[in-house]
Amino acid sequence: MKETLDGGAGILGLVLTLYGAGAVLGGLFMGSIRFQRISRPGVTLYLLLFAMGVATLVIGAIPTVAVLIAMAFLLGFLMECFGVVWITLLQERVPSHLLGRVSSVDSLGSFSAIPVGLALAGTAVAAFGPAWTFIAGGIVVAAMSLLGLLSRSIRNLKVEVPQDIAAGVTEVKSG
């Protein structure tokens, strides 16, 4: 922040705040739509990843405070949308008796990758500078997401509408 963009702690705080604001709006957006309206959740997940890659690339390609602020907001929004679709698919597709274990392994893998990614990013910044690190990272994420879309099973993944919703039942009756 200081060396590349000549910004300080205030700018960094603003960037992180807007990332969080983007995430809140992404969550509200996803909460406002019916999940069943996402006809191809696999494609949606990978397109969200692609957009995150492009936003990351833009941060490196146009290293200005204004672009960083806008992309931080967008990344927060996209990441939250991705998270909602991912968690919903886990809950829909994983049998309930395995959901705790699968969620634990998913979280373990995700959180274990953070220090590895930070170490790789730090090494890349030291060797190539922050701009090229963001550009390369964005290209890798965007390219990998497009490769994921080559999978027929990802492209054909559909939302399974529960029978009570498909039948228009909105109230659960007891007794």
RAWOUR-V547809 format. One line per field, one symbol per residue. ss: DSSP state (H for helix, E for strand, C for the rest). psi: psi as a letter, one per 20 degrees, with the letter a starting at -180 (. if undefined). Layout:
ss=???
psi=???
//
This chain:
ss=CHHHHCCCHHHHHHHHHHHHHHHHHHHHHHHHCCHHHCCCHHHHHHHHHHHHHHHHHHHHHCCCHHHHHHHHHHHHHHHHHHHHHHHHHHHHHCCCCCHHHHHHHHHHHHHHHHHHHHHHHHHHHHHHCHHHHHHHHHHHHHHHHHHHCCCHHHHCCCCCCCHHHHCCCCCCCCC
psi=ggggikrahgggggghghghhggghgggghiiqphiinhmhgggghhggghhgghgghghhmmqgggggghggghggghggggggghggghhhpqhiigggghggggggghhighgghggggggghhirgghggggggggggghhhhhiiphhghipqpopqhhghijpipppq.
//
